Amino acid sequence: MKMIVVKGRIEDDILERIAIRLGMFVDGFREVTATHSSTNVVVEGDLWSALRILIEEGCEIEAIHVWDNGRMKTLEMFTCEQLGKETIKFDGEVAG
């Protein structure tokens, strides 16, 4: 399972649009939830498509959490340039 943490709370109308897009275009999309200070997107499949949609919607990615064999690996804030390389590694292992 992977959770993308978006910086800040997304307005409800934008959040609804993002949830619809994620549901239509992301294999393994599970849910999007908002807290008072962030928005969380949970996917079990296609991490890259979810990231692309969030970036297209103007979201700033704060962190990505990946659960693997009971361990959680976290990638903190990173730049869009790093995302463009389409290789995110946690402890030397490719995450998505």
N, CA, C and O of each residue as an XYZ file, in Angstrom:
384
protein
N       0.839     -1.171      0.000
C       0.000      0.000      0.000
C       0.888      1.239      0.000
O       1.953      1.257      0.617
N       0.437      2.262     -0.694
C       1.176      3.518     -0.769
C       0.248      4.657     -0.386
O      -0.921      4.666     -0.771
N       0.768      5.624      0.375
C      -0.012      6.807      0.713
C       0.774      8.045      0.309
O       1.915      8.242      0.726
N       0.141      8.869     -0.508
C       0.724     10.139     -0.921
C       0.141     11.206     -0.009
O      -1.078     11.320      0.118
N       1.009     11.988      0.628
C       0.568     13.062      1.505
C       0.726     14.372      0.746
O       1.825     14.740      0.334
N      -0.395     15.068      0.569
C      -0.410     16.352     -0.127
C      -0.392     17.450      0.924
O      -1.134     17.392      1.905
N       0.453     18.449      0.719
C       0.583     19.547      1.667
C      -0.686     20.396      1.659
O      -1.139     20.836      0.602
N      -1.244     20.619      2.816
C      -2.425     21.460      2.956
C      -3.721     20.713      2.694
O      -3.746     19.654      2.067
N      -4.778     21.297      3.192
C      -6.113     20.717      2.966
C      -6.650     21.234      1.637
O      -6.634     22.437      1.378
N      -7.121     20.325      0.803
C      -7.669     20.681     -0.501
C      -9.150     21.017     -0.325
O      -9.865     20.338      0.412
N      -9.600     22.066     -1.004
C     -11.005     22.460     -0.929
C     -11.896     21.322     -1.414
O     -11.508     20.542     -2.284
N     -13.096     21.237     -0.841
C     -13.985     20.104     -1.102
C     -14.313     19.903     -2.574
O     -14.337     18.763     -3.040
N     -14.568     20.981     -3.326
C     -14.922     20.813     -4.739
C     -13.739     20.280     -5.547
O     -13.917     19.448     -6.436
N     -12.542     20.754     -5.243
C     -11.339     20.261     -5.926
C     -11.051     18.826     -5.491
O     -10.658     17.988     -6.303
N     -11.247     18.555     -4.215
C     -11.031     17.204     -3.686
C     -11.945     16.198     -4.387
O     -11.522     15.088     -4.711
N     -13.192     16.589     -4.618
C     -14.135     15.705     -5.312
C     -13.677     15.436     -6.746
O     -13.734     14.300     -7.218
N     -13.226     16.483     -7.434
C     -12.736     16.315     -8.813
C     -11.519     15.395     -8.851
O     -11.419     14.524     -9.715
N     -10.592     15.591     -7.907
C      -9.397     14.747     -7.842
C      -9.786     13.291     -7.582
O      -9.248     12.380     -8.211
N     -10.716     13.077     -6.661
C     -11.148     11.709     -6.342
C     -11.763     11.031     -7.563
O     -11.535      9.843     -7.794
N     -12.535     11.775     -8.340
C     -13.137     11.211     -9.554
C     -12.052     10.833    -10.554
O     -12.079      9.739    -11.118
N     -11.092     11.737    -10.778
C      -9.999     11.447    -11.719
C      -9.173     10.251    -11.260
O      -8.832      9.382    -12.062
N      -8.853     10.209     -9.971
C      -8.071      9.088     -9.445
C      -8.827      7.774     -9.637
O      -8.235      6.766    -10.021
N     -10.125      7.784     -9.371
C     -10.930      6.580     -9.533
C     -11.004      6.100    -10.971
O     -11.054      4.898    -11.232
N     -11.011      7.052    -11.911
C     -11.119      6.701    -13.327
C      -9.798      6.229    -13.924
O      -9.783      5.329    -14.764
N      -8.683      6.833    -13.494
C      -7.419      6.643    -14.198
C      -6.317      5.930    -13.423
O      -5.252      5.672    -13.982
N      -6.540      5.607    -12.161
C      -5.478      4.998    -11.353
C      -5.886      3.592    -10.926
O      -6.814      3.413    -10.138
N      -5.175      2.594    -11.462
C      -5.402      1.211    -11.040
C      -4.999      1.075     -9.577
O      -3.889      1.451     -9.202
N      -5.877      0.549     -8.763
C      -5.566      0.340     -7.359
C      -5.853      1.531     -6.471
O      -5.455      1.530     -5.306
N      -6.541      2.567     -6.989
C      -6.915      3.710     -6.148
C      -7.871      3.234     -5.065
O      -8.827      2.514     -5.353
N      -7.621      3.633     -3.816
C      -8.466      3.216     -2.705
C      -9.285      4.362     -2.124
O     -10.510      4.263     -2.049
N      -8.631      5.454     -1.709
C      -9.381      6.544     -1.090
C      -8.560      7.820     -1.041
O      -7.334      7.807     -1.152
N      -9.279      8.920     -0.871
C      -8.647     10.204     -0.617
C      -9.347     10.792      0.606
O     -10.575     10.859      0.660
N      -8.549     11.217      1.587
C      -9.101     11.781      2.818
C      -8.384     13.081      3.136
O      -7.226     13.278      2.767
N      -9.091     13.964      3.828
C      -8.502     15.251      4.195
C      -8.494     15.399      5.710
O      -9.459     15.046      6.389
N      -7.396     15.924      6.224
C      -7.304     16.292      7.632
C      -7.297     17.816      7.685
O      -7.488     18.472      6.661
N      -7.082     18.377      8.854
C      -7.051     19.840      8.953
C      -5.819     20.442      8.278
O      -5.823     21.625      7.940
N      -4.762     19.647      8.075
C      -3.526     20.219      7.527
C      -2.967     19.502      6.302
O      -1.973     19.948      5.730
N      -3.588     18.402      5.893
C      -3.071     17.678      4.731
C      -4.181     16.860      4.081
O      -5.278     16.723      4.621
N      -3.864     16.325      2.916
C      -4.770     15.437      2.196
C      -3.999     14.162      1.886
O      -2.848     14.223      1.453
N      -4.620     13.014      2.102
C      -3.954     11.730      1.909
C      -4.630     10.938      0.799
O      -5.854     10.815      0.765
N      -3.820     10.405     -0.105
C      -4.312      9.580     -1.201
C      -3.717      8.188     -1.029
O      -2.497      8.034     -0.966
N      -4.577      7.176     -0.951
C      -4.124      5.798     -0.753
C      -4.322      5.020     -2.048
O      -5.417      4.993     -2.610
N      -3.244      4.385     -2.514
C      -3.301      3.533     -3.701
C      -2.602      2.214     -3.394
O      -1.661      2.160     -2.603
N      -3.075      1.168     -4.029
C      -2.414     -0.127     -3.903
C      -1.745     -0.515     -5.206
O      -1.109     -1.565     -5.296
N      -1.886      0.321     -6.207
C      -1.326     -0.005     -7.513
C      -0.454      1.100     -8.068
O       0.669      1.311     -7.610
N      -0.973      1.798     -9.048
C      -0.231      2.720     -9.895
C       0.099      4.051     -9.209
O      -0.674      5.006     -9.280
N       1.242      4.095     -8.555
C       1.697      5.297     -7.853
C       1.925      6.454     -8.813
O       1.555      7.588     -8.508
N       2.525      6.188     -9.965
C       2.889      7.258    -10.900
C       1.687      7.988    -11.462
O       1.709      9.214    -11.570
N       0.650      7.271    -11.817
C      -0.547      7.934    -12.344
C      -1.183      8.825    -11.287
O      -1.647      9.923    -11.596
N      -1.208      8.360    -10.049
C      -1.761      9.171     -8.963
C      -0.936     10.439     -8.765
O      -1.498     11.522     -8.606
N       0.384     10.314     -8.774
C       1.243     11.491     -8.622
C       1.034     12.478     -9.761
O       0.969     13.685     -9.527
N       0.928     11.987    -10.980
C       0.722     12.871    -12.133
C      -0.575     13.661    -12.006
O      -0.599     14.865    -12.258
N      -1.642     12.990    -11.619
C      -2.929     13.674    -11.469
C      -2.841     14.739    -10.390
O      -3.316     15.858    -10.588
N      -2.246     14.413     -9.261
C      -2.124     15.386     -8.175
C      -1.304     16.595     -8.604
O      -1.666     17.730     -8.293
N      -0.216     16.369     -9.307
C       0.623     17.477     -9.774
C      -0.121     18.307    -10.811
O      -0.039     19.535    -10.790
N      -0.845     17.658    -11.717
C      -1.644     18.388    -12.709
C      -2.700     19.267    -12.040
O      -3.051     20.325    -12.562
N      -3.197     18.833    -10.901
C      -4.204     19.604    -10.168
C      -3.569     20.683     -9.288
O      -4.275     21.394     -8.573
N      -2.247     20.806     -9.339
C      -1.560     21.861     -8.597
C      -1.219     21.518     -7.162
O      -0.910     22.409     -6.370
N      -1.270     20.241     -6.813
C      -0.970     19.822     -5.442
C       0.539     19.784     -5.206
O       1.316     19.466     -6.106
N       0.929     20.112     -3.990
C       2.331     19.997     -3.584
C       2.478     18.723     -2.758
O       1.836     18.567     -1.719
N       3.319     17.824     -3.225
C       3.509     16.544     -2.543
C       4.428     16.752     -1.345
O       5.532     17.280     -1.478
N       3.958     16.330     -0.177
C       4.742     16.475      1.048
C       5.569     15.228      1.341
O       6.723     15.328      1.759
N       4.979     14.053      1.121
C       5.688     12.798      1.403
C       4.960     11.645      0.726
O       3.791     11.755      0.357
N       5.678     10.541      0.574
C       5.082      9.293      0.107
C       5.474      8.220      1.116
O       6.649      8.055      1.444
N       4.472      7.496      1.602
C       4.715      6.385      2.520
C       4.416      5.092      1.771
O       3.382      4.975      1.113
N       5.317      4.126      1.872
C       5.124      2.830      1.227
C       5.246      1.750      2.294
O       6.247      1.677      3.007
N       4.205      0.902      2.397
C       4.244     -0.229      3.314
C       4.642     -1.456      2.526
O       4.006     -1.800      1.530
N       5.703     -2.120      2.977
C       6.224     -3.289      2.283
C       6.606     -4.334      3.321
O       7.502     -4.108      4.134
N       5.935     -5.464      3.295
C       6.210     -6.546      4.250
C       6.164     -6.061      5.693
O       7.010     -6.425      6.510
N       5.165     -5.235      5.998
C       4.995     -4.752      7.360
C       5.878     -3.584      7.746
O       5.747     -3.050      8.847
N       6.780     -3.175      6.855
C       7.650     -2.031      7.138
C       7.138     -0.816      6.382
O       6.656     -0.934      5.256
N       7.246      0.352      7.007
C       6.879      1.571      6.313
C       8.147      2.314      5.924
O       9.031      2.546      6.749
N       8.217      2.682      4.654
C       9.326      3.483      4.152
C       8.742      4.833      3.756
O       7.643      4.897      3.205
N       9.468      5.907      4.030
C       8.953      7.246      3.757
C       9.930      8.032      2.914
O      11.136      8.033      3.164
N       9.389      8.703      1.907
C      10.154      9.654      1.114
C       9.571     11.018      1.413
O       8.392     11.263      1.156
N      10.385     11.906      1.953
C       9.909     13.247      2.288
C       9.817     14.102      1.034
O       9.971     13.598     -0.078
N       9.567     15.387      1.209
C       9.365     16.294      0.079
C      10.457     16.150     -0.966
O      11.627     15.945     -0.644
N      10.052     16.261     -2.222
C      10.991     16.173     -3.329
C      10.493     17.052     -4.454
O       9.360     17.533     -4.417
N      11.324     17.263     -5.447
C      10.970     18.172     -6.529
C      10.292     17.446     -7.671
O      10.408     16.228     -7.808
N       9.585     18.204     -8.489
C       8.939     17.628     -9.670
C       9.979     17.061    -10.624
O       9.699     16.100    -11.341
N      11.177     17.641    -10.642
C      12.241     17.122    -11.508
C      12.586     15.692    -11.111
O      12.781     14.837    -11.975
N      12.660     15.429     -9.814
C      12.929     14.071     -9.352
C      11.788     13.140     -9.736
O      12.020     11.988    -10.105
N      10.556     13.633     -9.651
C       9.413     12.815    -10.054
C       9.492     12.456    -11.524
O       9.128     11.347    -11.917
N       9.971     13.399    -12.351
C      10.040     13.178    -13.787
C      10.941     12.020    -14.173
O      10.788     11.448    -15.253
N      11.872     11.668    -13.310
C      12.774     10.547    -13.596
C      12.070      9.208    -13.409
O      12.588      8.168    -13.814
N      10.900      9.237    -12.799
C      10.060      8.055    -12.595
C      10.765      6.926    -11.861
O      10.492      5.752    -12.110
N      11.659      7.275    -10.968
C      12.287      6.270    -10.119
C      12.411      6.844     -8.716
O      13.212      7.748     -8.480
N      11.637      6.332     -7.805
C      11.741      6.726     -6.407
C      12.270      5.517     -5.663
O      11.731      4.417     -5.783
N      13.323      5.724     -4.898
C      13.933      4.607     -4.181
C      13.863      4.842     -2.681
O      14.082      5.955     -2.201
N      13.559      3.789     -1.954
C      13.587      3.773     -0.506
C      14.611      2.725     -0.111
O      14.475      1.556     -0.473
N      15.619      3.124      0.614
C      16.663      2.185      1.041
C      17.221      1.396     -0.137
O      17.493      0.201     -0.020
N      17.392      2.075     -1.280
C      17.972      1.447     -2.455
C      17.015      0.616     -3.294
O      17.412      0.081     -4.330
N      15.754      0.496     -2.866
C      14.768     -0.292     -3.609
C      13.810      0.647     -4.330
O      13.369      1.645     -3.760
N      13.487      0.334     -5.581
C      12.550      1.152     -6.342
C      11.154      0.969     -5.767
O      10.709     -0.155     -5.534
N      10.458      2.105     -5.538
C       9.152      2.056     -4.875
C       7.980      2.029     -5.833
O       6.924      1.502     -5.482
N       8.120      2.566     -7.007
C       6.938      2.589     -7.856
C       7.251      2.900     -9.279
O       6.347      2.954    -10.113
